[in-house]
Amino acid sequence: MNANLCNEAQELIGNPNVLVNIISARVRQLNTGGARPLIDSPLLGAADLALTELVEGKMDYELTDPIAVEILTARTVVKGKKKAK
């Protein structure tokens, strides 16, 4: 997997757990033949292809669990705070 693509995707999504789930679902779709690639790049592996699609805005995701949105929001707030000394 390309580290630059991982970093760019991480900046877009924010939560690494959500990123892993999004990419693994897309890789599964590509590997089983359930979906065609959204970009034309035959030399990329399935994971790099999925990351590239996400970074280039060719695919999107939706959080269907309302609790997941609260968890993401809470982690973003905690991550932005400085620790007290």
C-alpha distances in whole Angstrom, upper triangle without the diagonal:
4,6,9,8,8,11,13,12,13,16,17,17,18,18,15,17,17,14,12,15,15,11,13,16,14,12,15,17,16,16,19,20,22,20,20,17,18,17,18,15,15,13,9,8,9,7,6,10,10,9,11,14,14,14,16,19,19,18,20,21,24,25,27,29,31,30,26,27,30,27,25,28,29,26,26,29,29,26,28,31,32,33,37,38
4,6,5,6,9,10,11,12,15,16,17,18,18,15,18,18,14,14,17,16,13,15,18,16,15,18,20,18,18,22,23,24,22,21,18,18,16,17,14,15,13,10,10,11,9,6,10,11,9,10,13,13,12,15,17,18,18,20,21,24,25,28,30,32,31,27,28,30,28,25,27,29,26,25,28,28,25,27,30,31,32,36,37
4,5,5,6,9,10,10,12,14,15,16,16,14,16,17,14,14,17,17,14,16,19,18,17,20,22,20,21,25,26,26,25,24,20,21,19,20,18,19,17,14,13,15,11,10,13,13,10,12,15,14,13,16,18,19,19,20,21,24,25,28,29,31,30,26,26,28,26,23,25,27,23,22,26,25,22,24,27,27,29,32,34
4,5,5,6,9,10,11,13,14,15,17,15,18,18,14,15,19,17,15,18,20,19,18,22,23,21,23,26,26,27,25,24,20,20,18,19,17,19,17,14,15,16,13,10,13,13,10,10,14,13,10,13,16,18,18,19,20,24,25,28,29,31,30,26,26,28,26,23,25,26,23,22,25,25,22,23,26,27,29,32,34
4,5,5,6,8,10,11,12,14,15,13,16,15,12,13,16,14,12,15,17,15,15,18,19,18,19,23,23,23,21,20,17,16,15,16,14,17,15,12,13,13,10,7,10,10,6,7,10,9,7,10,13,14,15,16,17,20,22,25,27,28,28,24,24,26,24,21,23,25,22,21,25,25,22,23,27,28,30,34,35
4,6,5,6,9,10,10,11,12,10,13,13,9,10,13,12,10,13,16,15,14,18,19,18,20,23,24,24,22,21,18,18,17,19,17,19,18,14,14,13,10,9,11,10,7,9,12,10,9,13,14,16,15,16,16,19,20,23,24,26,25,21,22,24,21,19,21,23,19,19,22,22,19,21,24,25,27,31,32
4,5,5,6,9,10,10,12,10,14,14,11,12,16,15,13,16,19,18,18,21,22,22,23,26,27,27,25,24,21,20,20,22,20,22,20,17,17,17,14,12,15,14,10,11,14,12,10,13,15,17,17,17,18,20,21,24,25,26,25,22,22,23,21,18,20,21,18,17,20,20,17,18,21,22,24,28,30
4,5,5,6,9,10,12,12,15,14,11,13,16,14,13,17,18,17,18,21,22,21,23,26,26,26,23,23,19,18,17,20,18,21,20,17,17,17,14,12,14,12,9,9,12,9,7,10,12,14,14,15,16,19,20,23,25,25,25,22,21,23,21,18,20,22,19,17,20,21,18,19,22,24,26,30,32
4,5,5,6,8,10,9,12,11,7,10,12,10,10,13,15,14,15,18,19,18,20,23,23,23,21,20,17,16,16,19,18,20,20,16,16,15,12,11,12,10,7,8,10,7,6,9,10,12,12,12,12,15,16,20,21,22,22,19,18,21,19,15,18,20,17,16,19,20,18,19,22,24,26,30,32
4,5,5,5,7,6,10,9,7,10,12,11,11,14,16,16,17,20,21,21,23,25,26,25,23,24,21,20,20,23,21,24,23,19,19,17,14,13,15,13,10,12,13,10,9,13,14,16,15,14,14,16,16,20,20,21,21,17,17,18,16,13,15,17,14,13,16,17,14,16,19,21,23,26,29
4,6,5,9,10,13,12,10,13,15,14,14,17,19,18,20,23,23,23,26,28,29,28,25,25,22,21,21,24,23,25,25,21,21,20,17,16,17,15,12,13,14,11,9,13,13,16,15,14,15,17,17,21,21,22,21,18,17,19,17,13,15,17,14,12,15,16,13,14,18,19,22,26,28
4,6,9,10,13,11,9,13,14,12,13,16,17,16,18,21,21,21,24,26,26,25,23,23,20,18,19,22,22,24,24,21,21,19,16,16,16,14,11,12,12,9,8,11,10,13,12,11,11,13,14,18,19,20,20,16,15,17,16,13,14,17,15,13,16,18,15,16,20,22,24,28,31
4,6,7,9,7,6,10,11,10,11,14,15,15,17,19,20,21,23,25,25,24,22,23,20,19,20,23,23,25,25,21,21,19,16,16,17,14,11,13,13,9,10,13,12,14,12,10,10,11,11,15,16,17,16,13,12,14,13,10,12,14,12,11,15,16,14,15,19,21,23,27,30
4,6,9,8,8,11,13,12,14,16,17,18,20,22,23,24,26,28,29,27,25,26,24,23,23,27,26,28,28,24,23,21,18,18,19,17,14,16,17,13,13,16,15,18,16,14,13,14,13,17,17,17,16,13,12,13,12,8,10,12,9,8,11,12,10,12,15,18,20,23,26
4,6,5,6,9,10,11,12,14,16,17,18,20,22,23,24,26,28,26,25,26,24,24,24,28,27,29,28,24,23,21,18,18,20,17,15,17,18,14,15,18,17,19,17,15,13,14,12,15,15,15,14,11,11,12,10,7,10,11,8,8,12,12,11,13,16,18,20,23,26
4,5,5,6,9,10,10,12,14,15,16,18,20,21,22,24,26,25,24,25,23,23,23,26,25,26,26,22,20,18,15,16,18,15,13,16,17,14,14,18,18,20,17,16,14,15,14,17,17,18,17,13,14,15,12,10,14,14,11,12,15,15,13,16,18,20,21,25,27
4,5,5,6,9,10,11,12,14,15,17,19,20,21,23,25,23,23,25,23,23,24,27,26,27,27,23,21,19,15,17,19,16,14,18,18,15,17,20,19,21,18,16,14,14,12,15,14,16,14,11,13,14,11,10,14,14,12,13,17,16,15,18,20,22,23,27,29
4,5,5,6,9,10,11,12,14,15,17,19,20,21,23,21,21,22,21,21,22,25,25,26,26,22,20,18,15,17,17,14,13,16,16,13,15,18,16,18,15,12,10,10,9,12,12,14,13,9,11,13,11,9,13,14,12,13,17,17,16,18,21,24,25,28,31
4,5,5,6,8,10,11,12,14,15,17,18,20,21,20,19,20,18,18,19,22,21,23,22,19,17,15,12,13,14,11,9,13,13,10,11,15,14,15,13,11,10,12,12,15,15,17,17,13,14,16,14,12,15,17,14,14,18,19,17,19,22,24,26,29,32
4,6,5,6,8,10,10,12,14,15,16,18,20,19,18,20,18,19,20,23,21,22,22,18,16,13,10,12,14,11,10,14,14,12,14,17,17,17,15,14,12,14,14,16,17,19,18,14,16,18,16,14,18,19,16,17,21,21,19,22,25,27,27,31,33
4,6,5,6,9,10,11,12,14,15,17,18,17,17,19,18,18,20,23,22,23,23,20,17,14,12,14,15,11,12,15,15,13,15,18,17,17,14,13,10,12,11,13,14,16,16,13,15,17,15,14,17,19,17,18,22,22,21,23,26,28,29,33,35
4,6,5,6,9,10,11,13,14,16,17,15,14,16,15,15,17,20,20,21,21,18,16,13,11,13,13,9,9,12,11,9,12,15,13,13,10,9,7,10,10,13,14,17,17,14,15,18,16,14,18,20,18,18,22,23,21,24,27,29,31,34,37
4,5,5,6,9,10,10,12,14,15,15,14,15,13,14,15,18,17,18,18,14,12,9,7,9,9,6,7,10,10,8,11,14,13,13,11,11,10,13,14,16,18,21,21,17,18,21,19,17,21,22,20,20,24,25,23,25,28,30,32,35,38
4,5,5,6,9,10,10,12,14,14,13,15,14,16,17,20,19,19,19,15,13,9,8,11,11,8,10,13,13,12,15,17,17,16,14,14,12,15,15,17,18,21,21,18,20,22,20,19,22,24,22,23,26,26,25,27,30,32,33,37,39
4,6,5,6,9,10,11,13,11,11,13,13,15,17,19,19,19,20,17,15,11,10,13,12,9,11,14,13,12,16,17,16,15,12,12,11,13,13,15,16,20,20,17,19,22,20,19,22,24,23,23,27,28,26,29,32,34,35,39,41
4,5,5,6,9,10,11,10,9,10,10,11,13,16,16,16,17,14,12,8,8,11,9,6,9,11,10,10,13,15,14,12,9,11,10,13,15,16,19,22,23,19,21,24,23,21,24,26,24,25,28,29,27,30,33,35,37,40,43
4,5,5,6,9,10,10,10,11,10,12,14,15,15,14,15,12,9,5,6,9,8,6,9,12,11,12,15,16,16,14,13,14,14,17,18,20,22,25,25,22,23,26,25,23,26,28,26,26,30,31,29,31,34,36,38,41,43
4,5,5,6,8,8,9,11,12,14,16,18,18,17,18,15,12,9,9,13,12,10,13,15,14,15,18,19,19,17,15,16,15,17,18,19,21,25,25,22,24,27,25,24,28,29,27,28,32,32,31,33,36,38,39,43,45
4,6,6,6,5,5,8,9,12,14,16,16,16,18,15,13,9,11,14,12,10,13,15,13,14,18,18,17,15,13,14,14,16,18,19,21,25,26,23,24,28,26,25,28,30,29,29,33,34,32,34,38,40,41,45,47
4,6,5,6,6,6,7,10,12,13,13,12,14,12,10,7,9,11,9,8,12,13,12,14,17,17,17,14,13,15,16,19,21,22,24,28,28,25,27,30,29,27,30,32,30,31,34,35,33,35,39,41,42,46,48
4,6,8,8,10,10,14,15,16,15,13,14,13,10,7,10,13,11,11,14,16,15,17,20,20,21,18,17,19,19,21,23,24,26,29,30,27,29,32,30,29,32,34,32,32,36,37,35,37,40,42,43,47,49
4,5,8,10,12,15,17,18,18,16,18,16,14,11,13,16,14,14,17,19,17,19,22,23,22,20,18,20,20,22,23,24,26,29,30,27,29,32,31,30,33,35,33,34,38,38,37,39,42,44,45,49,51
4,5,7,10,13,15,15,16,15,17,16,14,11,14,16,14,14,17,18,16,19,22,21,21,18,17,19,20,22,24,24,27,30,32,29,30,34,33,31,34,37,35,35,39,40,38,40,44,46,47,51,53
4,7,10,13,15,17,18,17,19,18,16,13,15,17,15,14,17,18,16,18,21,21,20,17,15,17,17,19,21,21,24,27,29,26,28,31,30,29,32,34,33,33,37,38,37,39,42,45,46,50,52
4,7,9,12,13,15,15,17,16,15,12,14,15,12,11,15,15,13,15,18,18,17,13,12,14,15,18,20,21,24,27,29,26,27,30,30,28,31,33,32,32,36,37,35,37,41,43,45,48,51
4,6,9,10,12,12,15,14,13,11,14,14,11,11,15,14,12,14,17,16,16,12,12,15,17,20,23,24,27,30,31,28,29,33,32,30,32,35,34,33,37,38,36,38,41,44,46,49,52
4,5,7,8,9,12,11,11,9,11,11,8,8,11,10,8,12,14,13,13,10,10,14,16,19,22,24,27,29,31,28,28,32,31,28,31,34,32,31,35,36,34,36,39,41,43,47,49
4,7,9,11,14,12,13,12,13,12,9,9,11,9,7,10,12,10,10,7,8,12,14,18,21,23,26,28,30,27,27,30,30,27,29,32,31,30,33,35,33,34,38,40,42,46,48
4,6,9,11,10,12,12,13,11,8,9,11,8,7,11,11,9,11,8,10,14,17,21,24,26,29,31,33,29,29,32,32,29,31,34,32,31,34,36,33,34,38,40,43,46,48
4,6,9,9,12,12,14,12,9,12,13,11,10,14,15,12,14,12,14,18,21,24,27,29,32,35,36,33,33,36,35,32,35,37,35,34,38,39,36,37,41,43,45,49,51
4,6,6,9,10,12,10,8,11,12,10,10,14,14,13,15,13,15,19,22,25,28,30,33,35,36,33,33,36,35,32,34,37,35,34,37,38,35,37,40,42,44,48,50
4,6,8,10,12,11,9,12,14,12,13,17,17,16,19,16,18,21,24,27,30,32,34,37,38,34,35,38,37,34,37,39,37,36,40,40,38,39,43,44,46,50,52
4,7,10,12,10,9,13,14,12,14,17,17,17,20,18,19,23,25,28,31,33,35,38,38,35,35,38,37,34,37,39,36,35,39,39,37,38,42,43,45,48,50
4,7,8,6,6,9,10,9,11,14,14,15,17,16,17,20,21,25,27,30,32,34,35,31,32,35,33,30,33,35,32,32,35,36,33,35,38,39,41,45,46
4,6,5,6,9,10,10,12,14,15,16,18,17,17,19,21,24,26,28,30,33,33,29,30,33,31,29,32,34,31,31,35,35,32,34,37,39,40,44,45
4,6,5,6,9,10,10,12,14,15,17,15,14,17,18,21,23,25,27,29,30,26,27,30,29,26,30,31,29,29,33,33,31,33,36,38,39,43,45
4,5,5,6,9,10,11,12,14,16,15,14,16,16,19,21,23,25,27,27,24,25,28,26,23,26,28,26,26,29,30,27,29,32,34,35,39,41
4,5,5,6,8,10,10,12,14,13,14,16,17,21,22,25,27,29,29,25,26,29,27,24,27,29,26,26,30,30,27,29,32,34,35,39,41
4,5,5,6,9,10,10,12,11,11,14,16,19,22,24,26,29,29,26,26,29,28,25,28,30,28,27,31,32,29,31,34,36,38,42,43
4,5,5,6,9,10,11,10,9,11,12,16,18,20,22,25,26,22,23,26,24,22,25,27,25,24,28,29,26,28,32,34,35,39,41
4,5,5,6,9,10,10,10,11,13,16,18,21,23,25,25,21,22,25,23,20,23,25,23,22,25,26,24,25,29,31,32,36,38
4,5,5,6,8,8,9,12,14,18,20,23,25,27,28,24,24,27,26,23,25,28,25,24,28,29,26,27,31,33,35,38,40
4,6,5,6,5,6,9,12,15,18,21,23,25,26,23,23,26,25,22,24,27,25,24,28,29,27,28,32,34,36,40,42
4,6,5,6,5,7,9,13,15,18,21,22,23,20,19,22,22,18,21,23,22,20,24,25,23,24,28,30,32,36,39
4,5,8,8,10,12,15,18,21,23,24,25,22,21,24,23,19,21,24,22,20,24,25,22,23,27,29,31,35,37
4,6,8,10,13,17,20,23,25,26,28,24,23,26,26,22,24,27,25,23,26,28,26,26,30,32,35,38,41
4,5,7,10,14,17,20,22,24,25,22,21,24,24,20,22,25,24,22,25,27,25,25,29,32,34,38,41
4,7,11,14,17,20,23,25,26,23,22,26,26,23,24,28,26,25,28,30,28,29,32,35,37,41,44
4,7,10,14,16,19,21,23,20,19,23,23,20,22,25,24,23,26,28,26,27,31,34,36,39,42
4,7,10,13,16,18,19,16,16,19,19,17,18,22,21,20,23,25,24,25,28,31,33,37,40
4,7,9,12,14,16,13,12,16,16,14,16,19,19,18,21,23,22,24,27,30,32,35,38
4,6,9,11,13,10,10,14,14,13,15,18,18,17,20,22,22,23,26,30,31,35,38
4,6,7,9,7,7,11,11,10,12,15,15,16,18,20,20,22,24,28,29,32,36
4,6,9,8,9,12,13,13,15,17,18,18,21,22,23,25,27,30,32,35,38
4,5,5,7,9,10,11,13,15,16,17,19,20,21,23,25,29,30,32,36
4,5,5,7,9,10,11,13,15,16,17,19,20,22,24,27,28,31,34
4,5,5,6,9,10,10,12,14,15,16,18,20,21,25,25,28,31
4,5,5,6,9,10,11,12,14,15,16,18,20,24,24,27,31
4,5,5,6,9,10,11,12,14,15,17,19,22,24,27,30
4,5,5,6,9,10,11,12,14,15,17,20,21,24,27
4,5,5,6,9,10,10,12,14,16,19,20,22,26
4,5,5,6,9,10,10,12,15,18,19,22,26
4,6,5,6,9,10,11,13,16,18,21,24
4,5,5,6,8,10,11,14,15,18,22
4,5,5,6,8,10,13,14,17,20
4,6,5,6,9,12,14,17,21
4,5,5,7,10,12,15,18
4,5,5,8,9,12,16
4,6,8,10,13,16
4,7,10,13,16
4,7,9,12
4,6,9
4,6
4
